[in-house]
Amino acid sequence: MQFEISGWVMLVPILLPIIGGLMLAFCQKLKAKKCMEILVTGLLALSTVFVVLICLNNRDAITLWVLTDKLSFALQADGVARLFAVLASVGWTLVAIYAQVYMQHEVRTARFYSFYLIVYGMLMGLFFSGNLITMYLFFEMVTLTSMPLVMHTRTKESVAAAQKYLYYSVGGAFLALFGIFFIYHYGDAVKLAYFTPGSAMNLEALEGNMGLLLAAVFMMIVGFGAKAGMFPLHGWLPTAHPVAPAPASAVLSGIITKAGVFTILRTVYYAVGPELLRGTWVQTAWIILAVLTVFMGSMLALKEKVFKKRLAYSTVSQVSYILLGLAFMNTTAMEGALLHVVFHSLSKNALFMTAGAVIYKTGLHNVDELRGIGKRMPVVMWSFTLASLTLIGIPPTGAFLSKWYLATGAMAGEMSVLSWLAPVVLLVSALLTAGYLMPVAINGFMPGNDFDYDKLEKCEPAPSMTVPVLIFAAAAVLLGVFAAPLISYVAGVAGTLL
C-alpha cells in the first residue's frame, strides 16, 4: 500500500527525537522518572509511526539545502533506507522500554535518555540521507552523540573506552572523507545529487585515474568499516561494550554497527558502482579482510570469559558476515547480507539485553559464574538460547537463511580460492559461535549434580525488561520460519543494485 505525503515528513523522525533529547537535557521538570519514561517511549513510538508512513509514501526524495552545483543536503527513502530505518526504529523503541528497568540502578539517567534520543534522530538522518555529503554529516554526528552512551558511568575505564571509540570512528571517517573528495571531483553532478543504483562516476574524467579511484574506495571501505567492527579498526568494540550500560551495548551492537554497513553499501553500490570494482584488487582485499574478521572475531569470542566482551567479539565476527556478502557483488550474496542485517540485529539485541538482565539482577559478569542461571531466570535465558540458535544458524531460524544465501553467493562469486574459502570460514565460524554461546545456555539450565539447588533463588526481571528480550528472540526465529515476505523484499532491493 502506498499513498502521497510531503517529502518533508522525512524530517520528523530526525528532528522530533533530537528536540526531545535537548528538552530532556535542559528542562528540569522532565527529569522525573515517570516523565522521562513517557517522553522517551512516546517520542520513539511516534517517530516509528512516521518512519512507517515514510516507507509507505510514494514521495521518496527531497533537497534541503543547495551549497554548490555538486554539493547539497538531501533526504531520500529508497528500499535500502526503509529496511535500515524500520529495523532501527523498532529496535530502538524496544530497548528503551527495557532500559526503564535497567537504568534504575544507574545515575544521570536524564543524560543517558537525552543522548539516547539524539542518537536515534541522527541515525534516522543517516539512513534517510540522500547523497554522500548528507550521509557523511550524519555519520559523524552518530559518532559524536553516541560516545556519551559509552562513557555514561564516567569511570576511568568507560572514559578510555569512549575515547577509543571516538578515535577509531573519527579516524575511519577521515579515511572515508578522502574518498568522498575524489568521488565528487570525478563524479557526475546530476548522479551525485541523489543516491541512484550504479555508478555516479564520470568515466571520461576518470580516465587515467583508475588506480587512484581504487585506492580511494578502499580507504572508504576500511574507514566506514571501523563502525562495523571490521579488521583492522575493530578494537573499539570489545573495549566499549563491557563498560557501557546494557541498553547502550544492545543498540551499539545491534543497530549502530549497521551504520558502517549502510555507508559502505551506499559507497560501493550507489556512488562508485560494483561494475568498476568487480574483479579488482579492492574486491579481493575487501573479501580477505571480511573473512579474516569473521574468523578472528569468533576465535577471540571463544577465548573470552567476560560475558559482554564475549558478545562484543561475536559482533566483530557476525557483522563482517554482512560485509562479506556485500563484497562478492552478486545478487544472492547481497540478499544474504541484507537478511543478516535483520537477523543479526534482532539476535544481538536480545543477547546483550540478556547479559544486562543478568548483571542487573545478580551482578555476575563472567560466563564461568553463570551455572544455574537458567533456573533462576528462565524466561531471559530461554530468550538467550533462541537468539543463540539463530546466530549459530540452526534451521529454521532466520540466520540459517542469511548464511545459506551468503555461502551460495560466495560460491557463485567467481573469485577462485576465495569463493570456496569464504563458505568454509562461515561454517567454521558457525561451529565457534556454538562453542561460545551454547555452553552459557547448557550450564545455565543443566548445572550438574554438584550444583547446590537448595540455595537457588528465582530472580526473573520485571516484564518491561523480559518482554522486549523475548520479542527480539521470538522475531529472530519466526522471521526465519515465515521468511517469504522478508526474502521477497530484500530480493527486490538486491535486484535494483545488481
C-alpha positions in Angstrom: 0.0 0.0 0.0 1.3 3.4 -1.0 0.0 6.9 -0.7 1.2 10.5 -1.2 2.6 12.7 1.6 5.0 15.5 1.6 8.7 14.6 1.4 9.3 17.0 4.3 7.8 14.4 6.6 11.2 12.7 6.5 12.4 15.4 8.8 10.0 14.4 11.6 11.8 11.2 12.8 15.0 13.1 12.6 14.1 16.3 14.4 11.5 15.0 16.8 13.8 12.8 18.9 16.6 15.4 18.7 14.3 18.1 20.0 13.0 15.8 22.7 16.5 14.9 23.8 17.5 18.5 24.1 14.4 19.3 26.1 15.2 16.4 28.4 18.7 17.8 28.9 17.7 21.3 29.8 14.2 21.1 31.3 14.3 20.0 35.0 10.6 19.3 35.1 11.0 16.4 32.6 13.7 14.7 34.7 11.2 12.9 36.9 11.3 9.2 36.3 7.8 8.8 35.0 8.1 11.9 32.8 11.3 10.6 31.2 9.7 7.2 30.5 6.7 8.7 28.9 8.7 11.2 26.9 11.3 8.8 25.6 8.9 5.9 24.8 6.3 8.2 23.4 8.7 10.1 21.1 10.3 6.9 19.8 6.9 5.2 19.2 5.6 8.3 17.4 8.8 8.5 15.3 8.4 4.8 14.4 4.9 5.6 13.1 6.3 8.4 10.9 9.0 6.0 9.7 6.3 3.5 8.6 4.4 6.3 6.9 7.5 7.4 5.0 8.1 3.8 3.9 4.5 3.6 2.5 5.0 7.0 0.8 5.3 7.5 -3.0 7.5 10.6 -2.5 10.9 9.4 -1.6 13.4 12.3 -2.1 13.7 16.0 -1.1 16.6 18.5 -1.3 17.0 20.5 2.0 19.9 22.8 1.1 22.0 23.5 -2.0 25.5 24.7 -1.5 27.0 24.4 -5.0 26.2 22.7 -8.2 27.6 19.5 -6.7 27.1 19.9 -3.0 23.7 19.7 -1.5 22.0 18.2 1.6 19.1 15.9 0.7 16.9 13.1 2.2 15.8 10.0 0.4 13.7 7.0 1.3 14.5 4.1 -1.1 14.4 0.4 -0.5 17.7 0.2 1.4 16.8 3.2 3.6 13.5 1.8 4.5 14.9 -1.5 5.6 17.5 0.0 7.9 15.2 2.8 9.3 12.4 0.4 10.2 14.8 -2.1 11.8 16.5 0.7 13.8 13.2 2.3 14.9 11.6 -0.9 16.2 14.8 -1.9 17.9 15.4 1.5 19.5 11.9 1.6 20.9 12.0 -1.9 22.4 15.4 -1.3 24.0 14.0 2.0 25.5 11.3 0.0 27.2 13.9 -2.4 28.6 16.0 0.5 29.8 13.3 1.7 32.0 14.1 -1.1 34.5 17.8 -1.4 33.8 18.6 2.3 34.3 17.0 2.3 37.8 20.4 1.3 39.3 22.3 4.0 37.2 22.8 7.7 37.9 22.4 10.5 35.5 19.5 8.8 33.7 18.2 12.0 32.2 21.6 12.5 30.5 21.5 8.9 29.2 18.0 9.2 27.8 18.8 12.6 26.3 21.7 11.2 24.2 19.7 8.1 23.5 17.0 10.1 21.8 19.5 12.3 19.9 21.5 9.4 18.6 18.3 7.9 17.2 17.5 11.1 15.4 21.0 11.2 13.9 20.6 7.5 12.8 17.4 8.4 11.0 19.2 11.2 9.3 21.9 8.8 8.2 19.5 6.1 6.9 17.4 8.7 5.1 20.4 10.6 3.7 20.0 11.3 0.0 23.7 11.7 -1.0 27.3 11.2 0.2 27.6 14.6 1.8 24.4 14.3 3.9 25.4 10.7 4.8 28.9 11.8 5.9 27.5 14.6 8.1 25.1 12.3 9.9 27.7 9.5 10.2 30.0 11.9 12.1 27.1 13.1 14.2 26.2 9.5 15.2 29.7 9.0 16.5 29.8 12.2 18.4 26.4 11.8 20.0 26.8 8.1 20.8 30.1 8.5 22.6 28.4 9.7 25.8 26.4 6.5 25.9 29.7 4.5 26.1 31.2 6.7 28.9 27.9 7.0 30.8 29.3 5.7 34.1 32.2 8.1 33.9 34.6 5.6 35.3 38.3 5.6 34.2 37.6 2.6 32.0 34.5 4.0 30.4 36.1 7.3 29.6 39.1 5.5 28.0 36.7 3.2 26.0 34.7 6.2 24.8 37.9 7.9 23.6 39.0 4.8 21.8 35.6 4.6 20.1 35.9 8.2 19.1 39.4 7.9 17.7 38.6 4.8 15.7 35.3 6.1 14.3 36.6 9.6 13.5 39.8 8.3 12.1 37.9 5.9 9.9 35.6 8.8 8.8 38.6 10.9 7.8 39.8 8.0 5.6 36.4 7.9 4.0 36.4 11.7 3.6 39.4 11.4 1.2 37.3 9.1 -1.0 34.4 11.4 -0.9 36.6 14.3 -2.1 37.7 12.1 -5.0 34.2 10.9 -6.0 32.9 14.5 -6.0 35.8 15.6 -8.1 35.5 12.9 -10.7 31.7 12.2 -10.4 28.7 13.3 -12.4 27.0 16.2 -10.6 23.5 15.1 -11.6 24.0 11.5 -10.4 25.6 12.6 -7.1 22.6 14.8 -6.2 20.7 11.7 -5.1 21.7 8.1 -4.5 21.0 6.1 -7.6 21.9 2.4 -8.1 25.0 2.1 -10.3 28.0 4.4 -10.8 27.9 8.1 -10.4 31.4 8.5 -11.8 32.2 10.4 -14.9 34.2 7.8 -16.9 35.7 10.4 -19.3 37.1 12.5 -16.4 38.2 9.3 -14.6 40.4 8.1 -17.5 43.9 7.6 -16.3 43.0 7.8 -12.6 41.5 4.4 -12.1 44.3 3.4 -9.7 43.7 6.4 -7.6 39.9 5.7 -7.6 40.6 2.1 -6.3 42.8 3.4 -3.5 40.2 6.0 -2.5 37.4 3.4 -2.5 39.5 1.0 -0.4 40.1 3.8 2.1 36.4 4.4 2.3 35.6 0.7 2.9 38.3 0.5 5.7 37.2 3.8 7.2 33.5 3.2 7.2 34.3 -0.4 8.2 35.6 0.9 11.6 32.0 1.5 12.7 31.1 -2.0 11.6 34.0 -3.5 13.5 35.9 -4.8 10.5 39.7 -5.5 10.9 42.0 -3.6 11.4 39.7 -0.9 13.0 37.7 -3.3 15.2 39.4 -2.7 18.5 36.8 -0.3 20.0 34.0 -2.9 20.1 35.4 -5.2 22.8 36.6 -2.2 24.8 33.4 -0.2 24.7 30.8 -2.9 25.4 31.8 -4.2 28.8 31.8 -0.6 30.3 28.6 0.7 28.6 25.2 0.2 30.1 23.4 -2.8 28.6 20.9 -0.8 26.6 23.7 1.2 25.0 25.6 -2.1 24.3 22.5 -3.5 22.7 22.0 -0.6 20.3 25.7 -0.2 19.6 26.0 -3.8 18.5 22.6 -4.4 17.0 22.0 -1.1 15.3 24.9 1.4 15.3 27.3 -1.1 13.8 24.9 -1.2 10.8 25.8 2.4 10.2 29.1 1.2 8.9 27.4 -1.4 6.8 25.0 1.1 5.4 27.7 3.7 4.4 29.8 1.0 2.7 26.8 -0.2 0.8 25.9 3.3 -0.4 29.6 3.9 -1.4 30.0 0.8 -3.4 26.6 0.3 -5.0 25.4 3.9 -5.4 28.4 6.1 -5.8 31.3 4.1 -7.4 29.3 1.2 -8.8 30.1 -2.5 -8.5 31.0 -2.8 -12.2 34.1 -0.6 -11.6 35.2 -2.7 -8.6 34.3 -6.3 -9.6 37.5 -8.3 -10.2 39.9 -5.6 -8.9 42.3 -5.8 -6.0 39.9 -3.8 -3.9 37.3 -6.6 -4.1 39.9 -9.2 -3.3 41.3 -7.2 -0.3 37.8 -6.5 1.0 36.9 -10.2 0.9 40.1 -11.1 2.7 39.6 -8.5 5.4 36.0 -9.7 5.9 37.0 -13.4 6.0 39.8 -12.6 8.5 37.4 -10.6 10.7 34.8 -13.4 10.7 37.3 -16.0 11.8 39.3 -13.8 14.2 36.2 -12.5 16.0 34.9 -16.0 16.5 38.2 -17.2 17.9 38.5 -14.3 20.3 34.9 -14.7 21.5 35.6 -18.4 22.2 38.5 -17.5 24.5 36.8 -14.6 26.3 35.4 -15.1 29.8 33.7 -11.7 30.4 30.1 -12.1 29.2 29.6 -8.8 27.5 33.1 -8.8 26.0 32.4 -12.3 24.5 29.3 -10.9 22.9 31.3 -7.9 21.6 33.8 -10.2 19.9 30.8 -12.0 18.4 29.6 -8.8 16.9 33.0 -8.2 15.3 32.6 -11.6 13.6 29.0 -11.5 12.7 28.8 -8.0 11.2 31.6 -9.0 8.8 29.3 -11.7 7.5 27.3 -8.8 6.1 30.4 -7.1 4.7 31.5 -10.4 3.1 28.1 -10.7 1.3 28.4 -7.1 0.0 32.0 -7.8 -1.2 31.1 -10.6 -3.5 28.9 -8.2 -5.6 26.3 -10.7 -6.8 22.5 -10.8 -6.2 22.5 -13.9 -4.0 25.3 -12.7 -1.7 23.6 -9.3 -1.5 20.3 -10.9 -0.4 22.2 -12.9 2.3 23.9 -9.7 3.5 20.6 -7.8 3.8 18.9 -10.8 5.6 21.8 -10.9 8.0 21.4 -7.2 8.8 18.0 -8.1 10.1 18.7 -11.3 11.9 22.0 -10.2 13.5 20.3 -7.0 14.8 17.4 -9.0 16.4 19.7 -11.7 17.9 22.4 -9.4 19.2 19.9 -7.0 20.8 18.4 -10.0 22.6 21.8 -11.3 23.7 23.1 -8.0 25.1 19.8 -7.4 26.8 20.1 -10.8 28.4 23.6 -10.0 29.6 22.3 -6.8 31.0 19.4 -8.5 32.8 21.8 -11.0 34.4 24.1 -8.2 35.6 21.2 -6.1 36.8 19.7 -9.0 38.9 22.8 -10.9 40.0 25.9 -8.7 39.5 27.6 -11.6 37.6 29.9 -10.6 34.7 31.8 -13.7 33.8 30.4 -16.7 31.9 32.0 -19.1 34.4 29.8 -17.7 37.1 26.5 -18.4 35.2 25.9 -22.0 36.2 22.3 -22.5 37.1 21.3 -19.0 35.8 18.6 -20.6 33.6 16.9 -22.0 36.7 16.9 -18.5 38.3 15.9 -16.5 35.2 14.1 -19.0 32.8 12.4 -16.5 30.5 15.5 -14.4 30.0 17.7 -17.5 29.4 15.3 -19.1 27.1 15.4 -15.9 25.1 19.1 -16.1 25.1 19.0 -19.7 23.9 16.7 -18.8 21.0 18.8 -15.9 20.0 21.9 -18.0 20.2 20.5 -20.7 18.0 19.6 -18.0 15.5 23.1 -16.6 15.5 24.6 -20.0 15.0 22.3 -20.6 12.0 20.3 -23.6 13.2 17.3 -24.1 10.9 14.6 -22.9 10.7 15.8 -19.8 12.5 16.5 -16.6 10.4 20.2 -16.6 10.3 20.2 -20.1 8.7 18.7 -18.4 5.7 21.1 -15.5 5.6 24.1 -17.8 5.9 22.7 -20.0 3.2 22.4 -17.1 0.8 25.9 -15.9 1.8 27.5 -19.2 1.2 25.7 -19.7 -2.1 26.5 -16.3 -3.2 30.2 -16.7 -2.3 30.5 -19.9 -4.3 28.9 -18.2 -7.3 31.3 -15.2 -7.0 34.0 -16.5 -9.4 36.7 -15.4 -7.0 38.9 -18.5 -7.3 40.1 -19.7 -3.9 38.1 -17.1 -2.0 34.8 -18.4 -3.4 35.4 -21.6 -1.6 37.4 -20.3 1.4 34.5 -18.0 2.4 31.9 -20.7 2.9 34.4 -22.8 4.8 35.1 -19.9 7.1 31.4 -19.4 7.6 30.9 -23.0 8.6 33.9 -22.9 11.0 32.6 -19.6 12.5 29.2 -21.2 13.0 30.8 -24.0 15.0 32.8 -21.5 17.0 29.6 -19.5 17.6 28.0 -22.6 19.0 31.2 -23.1 21.1 31.0 -19.7 22.8 27.2 -19.3 23.1 25.7 -22.7 23.8 27.8 -23.5 26.9 26.2 -20.5 28.6 22.7 -21.9 27.9 23.6 -25.5 28.7 25.3 -24.7 32.0 22.6 -22.3 32.8 19.8 -24.9 32.6 21.8 -28.0 33.4 24.4 -27.0 36.1 25.2 -30.6 37.1 24.7 -32.8 40.1 27.2 -30.9 42.2 25.2 -27.7 41.9 23.6 -26.5 45.2 19.9 -26.4 44.3 18.9 -25.5 47.9 20.3 -22.0 47.5 18.6 -21.4 44.2 16.5 -18.3 44.1 14.3 -17.1 41.3 15.3 -13.6 40.2 13.4 -13.0 36.9 13.3 -9.3 36.0 10.2 -7.3 35.6 8.0 -7.8 32.5 9.1 -4.5 31.0 12.6 -5.9 30.9 11.8 -9.5 29.9 9.1 -8.9 27.2 11.4 -6.8 24.9 14.1 -9.5 25.1 11.5 -12.2 24.3 10.2 -10.2 21.4 13.6 -9.9 19.8 14.4 -13.6 20.3 11.0 -14.7 19.0 11.2 -12.4 16.0 14.7 -13.8 15.1 13.1 -17.3 15.0 9.7 -16.5 13.5 11.0 -14.3 10.7 13.1 -17.4 9.6 10.1 -19.7 9.7 7.8 -17.2 7.9 10.5 -15.6 5.8 8.8 -15.3 2.4 7.8 -11.5 2.7 11.2 -10.5 4.0 13.0 -12.6 1.3 10.8 -11.0 -1.3 11.6 -7.5 -0.1 15.4 -8.0 0.1 15.4 -9.7 -3.3 13.7 -6.6 -4.7 16.3 -4.3 -3.2 19.2 -6.5 -4.4 17.6 -6.7 -7.9 17.8 -2.9 -8.2 21.5 -2.9 -7.3 22.9 -5.8 -9.4 
